[in-house]
């Protein structure tokens, strides 16, 4: 009986025998009311059966292993979409898509680099290092350039607006410091020509929008050292006088816009030719 009682106590199904205390009035011993007492061996047997039937505690979930995490990533919707795309494209198409992504990144990086150099945020050494690397990467994509045809149109189809990058990659093809030496004034003038030409292509005709562009262009031209009186440059100064004399609420008509575009292109070509001969 004592062994059975010890087993039941270990299982926690019964309470230990309640201590008895004598009452002050009767002097008889009575059990404490909150303690249950095992009276019969059958109680021990029942307690053992209940404990045996109790479910075992569920262990805490352990952290997933690396193999389980890899399997979960492989079965994710993104991974499935990549697998489907890879199965749709052939090896040649995947290679061409990768080259187009590289071409896109070259255009964006060149645009930011040229803009930073124009603001004076880069030294000449850093600019030459990075622009020559981008030009070399661009030259290695000659096969893709032949397939895309007009890269300016391709850039527009990709939602790109990178006039400075187009001028550097598709125009001169060399660093600004190589073409013009270390004259930042000539570089700013080139940037002014490109910005004004792009504004006219976007059908910007308001005087209050075109006047600051023409003023900045003329200011950069006069700071180029030893700049001769080249044909076409005087037209920029003439347009500055014309726009200054017009009300800011006016707009250029179609004929004036076409003439201004022609004068800007002619002056830019003349200046680039002079700079190339000088270098």
C-alpha positions in Angstrom: 0.0 0.0 0.0 2.8 2.4 0.8 4.6 1.7 -2.5 1.3 2.4 -4.4 0.8 5.6 -2.5 4.3 6.8 -3.3 3.8 6.1 -7.0 0.5 8.0 -7.0 2.2 10.9 -5.2 4.9 11.0 -7.8 2.3 11.2 -10.6 0.6 14.1 -8.8 -2.8 12.6 -8.9 -3.4 12.6 -5.0 -2.3 14.9 -2.2 -0.2 13.8 0.7 -2.0 12.7 3.9 -3.4 15.7 5.6 -1.9 16.5 9.0 -4.3 16.4 11.8 -4.8 18.9 14.5 -6.6 18.9 17.8 -9.5 21.2 18.2 -9.6 23.4 21.3 -13.1 22.4 22.2 -13.3 18.7 21.6 -9.7 17.7 21.6 -10.4 15.3 18.7 -8.1 15.3 15.7 -9.6 16.5 12.4 -8.2 16.6 8.9 -7.5 19.9 7.2 -10.3 20.5 4.8 -8.1 21.5 1.9 -6.0 18.3 1.8 -7.3 15.2 0.1 -6.5 11.8 1.7 -6.1 8.5 -0.1 -8.2 6.0 1.7 -8.3 2.8 -0.5 -5.9 1.0 -2.8 -8.5 1.3 -5.6 -7.9 5.0 -5.5 -4.3 4.4 -6.2 -5.1 2.2 -9.1 -7.5 4.7 -10.6 -4.9 7.4 -10.3 -2.3 5.3 -12.1 -4.7 4.6 -14.9 -5.5 8.3 -15.3 -1.9 9.3 -15.3 -1.1 6.6 -17.9 -3.9 7.9 -20.2 -2.7 11.5 -20.0 -1.2 12.8 -23.2 2.6 13.4 -23.3 3.7 17.1 -23.4 4.2 18.4 -26.9 7.8 19.6 -27.4 8.4 23.2 -28.5 9.0 23.7 -32.2 12.6 23.9 -33.0 14.2 26.5 -35.4 14.1 25.4 -39.1 17.3 24.0 -40.4 19.2 25.6 -43.4 17.8 22.9 -45.7 14.3 23.6 -44.6 14.8 27.4 -45.2 16.3 26.7 -48.6 13.3 24.6 -49.5 10.9 27.3 -48.3 12.7 29.9 -50.5 12.7 27.6 -53.5 9.0 27.1 -53.2 8.1 30.8 -52.8 6.0 32.6 -55.4 8.9 34.8 -56.5 11.1 31.8 -57.1 8.4 30.1 -59.0 7.9 33.2 -61.2 11.6 33.2 -62.0 11.6 29.6 -62.9 8.6 30.2 -65.2 10.3 33.2 -66.8 13.5 31.2 -67.3 11.6 28.4 -68.9 9.9 30.8 -71.3 13.0 32.6 -72.5 15.7 30.8 -74.4 19.4 31.0 -73.4 20.0 33.6 -76.2 17.0 35.7 -75.0 18.1 35.6 -71.4 21.6 36.8 -72.4 20.2 39.6 -74.5 17.9 40.7 -71.6 20.9 40.8 -69.3 22.8 43.0 -71.8 19.9 45.4 -72.1 19.8 45.7 -68.3 23.5 46.5 -68.4 23.0 49.1 -71.1 20.2 50.7 -69.1 22.5 50.9 -66.0 25.3 52.5 -68.1 22.9 55.2 -69.3 21.7 56.0 -65.8 25.2 56.0 -64.2 26.6 58.2 -67.0 23.8 60.8 -66.6 24.4 61.1 -62.8 28.2 61.2 -63.3 28.0 64.0 -65.9 25.6 66.0 -63.8 27.8 65.7 -60.7 30.9 66.8 -62.7 29.0 69.8 -64.1 28.0 70.8 -60.5 31.7 70.6 -59.4 31.0 67.7 -57.0 33.7 65.5 -58.6 37.4 66.1 -59.2 38.8 65.8 -62.7 40.7 62.6 -61.7 37.6 60.9 -60.2 35.5 62.0 -63.2 38.0 60.6 -65.8 38.4 57.3 -63.9 34.7 56.6 -63.8 33.7 57.9 -67.2 36.4 56.0 -69.0 35.2 52.8 -67.2 31.6 53.5 -68.4 32.8 54.3 -71.9 34.7 51.0 -72.0 31.7 49.0 -70.8 29.5 50.8 -73.4 31.9 49.9 -76.2 31.7 46.2 -75.3 28.0 46.2 -76.0 28.5 46.9 -79.7 26.5 43.8 -80.7 23.5 44.8 -78.7 23.8 48.4 -80.0 23.5 47.0 -83.6 20.4 45.1 -82.7 18.7 48.0 -80.9 19.3 50.3 -83.8 18.7 53.9 -82.7 19.8 54.0 -79.0 18.2 57.3 -78.5 14.8 55.9 -79.4 15.6 52.8 -77.3 16.3 55.0 -74.3 12.9 56.7 -74.8 11.1 53.4 -75.0 12.7 52.4 -71.7 11.4 55.6 -70.0 14.9 57.2 -69.9 15.6 60.9 -70.1 19.4 61.1 -70.1 20.5 64.0 -72.4 24.0 64.3 -70.9 24.6 60.5 -71.1 23.4 60.5 -74.7 25.8 63.3 -75.6 28.7 61.5 -73.9 28.0 58.0 -75.1 26.4 58.6 -78.5 27.9 62.0 -79.3 31.6 62.7 -78.4 32.4 59.2 -77.1 35.3 60.6 -74.9 35.5 62.2 -71.5 34.8 65.9 -71.3 38.2 66.6 -69.9 39.8 64.7 -72.8 37.8 66.7 -75.4 38.1 70.1 -73.8 41.1 69.8 -71.5 40.3 71.0 -68.0 38.0 73.9 -68.9 34.8 73.5 -66.9 33.4 76.6 -68.7 33.3 74.7 -72.0 31.6 71.7 -70.3 28.9 73.9 -68.7 28.3 75.5 -72.1 27.9 72.1 -73.7 25.4 71.2 -70.9 23.6 74.4 -71.6 23.2 73.6 -75.3 21.9 70.1 -74.6 19.4 71.4 -71.9 18.1 74.1 -74.2 17.8 71.7 -77.2 15.9 69.2 -75.0 13.5 71.9 -73.8 12.6 72.8 -77.4 12.1 69.1 -78.3 9.6 68.9 -75.4 7.7 71.8 -76.9 8.5 74.3 -74.2 7.6 77.6 -75.7 6.9 79.9 -72.7 9.3 82.9 -72.5 9.6 82.7 -68.8 10.9 79.1 -69.2 13.2 79.5 -72.1 14.8 82.8 -71.0 16.7 81.3 -68.0 18.1 78.6 -70.2 19.3 81.0 -72.9 20.7 83.3 -70.2 22.7 80.5 -68.6 24.0 79.3 -71.9 25.2 82.8 -72.9 26.8 83.2 -69.5 28.8 80.0 -69.9 29.9 80.9 -73.4 31.5 84.2 -72.4 33.6 82.5 -69.7 35.3 80.1 -72.2 38.9 81.4 -72.4 40.1 82.5 -75.9 36.8 81.7 -77.5 36.8 83.3 -81.0 33.8 84.8 -82.8 32.5 81.6 -84.1 29.7 81.5 -86.7 26.4 80.9 -85.0 27.3 81.9 -81.4 26.2 85.4 -82.1 22.7 84.0 -82.6 22.5 82.9 -79.0 23.2 86.5 -77.8 20.6 87.7 -80.3 18.0 85.3 -78.9 18.8 86.5 -75.4 18.0 90.1 -76.5 14.8 89.0 -78.2 13.5 87.0 -75.2 14.4 89.8 -72.8 12.3 92.2 -74.8 9.2 89.9 -74.8 6.6 89.8 -72.0 7.1 86.8 -69.7 3.5 85.6 -70.4 4.2 85.3 -74.2 5.1 82.1 -76.0 7.2 81.5 -79.1 5.2 80.6 -82.2 6.1 77.5 -84.2 8.4 79.4 -86.6 10.3 81.0 -83.8 10.8 77.6 -82.0 12.1 76.0 -85.2 14.5 78.9 -85.8 15.7 78.8 -82.2 16.3 75.0 -82.5 18.2 75.5 -85.7 20.4 78.2 -84.2 21.2 76.2 -81.1 22.2 73.1 -83.1 24.4 75.2 -85.4 26.1 77.0 -82.6 26.7 73.8 -80.7 28.2 72.1 -83.7 30.5 75.1 -84.4 31.7 75.2 -80.8 32.4 71.4 -80.6 34.4 71.6 -83.9 36.5 74.4 -82.5 37.2 72.6 -79.3 38.2 69.4 -81.1 40.6 71.3 -83.3 42.0 73.1 -80.2 42.6 69.8 -78.4 
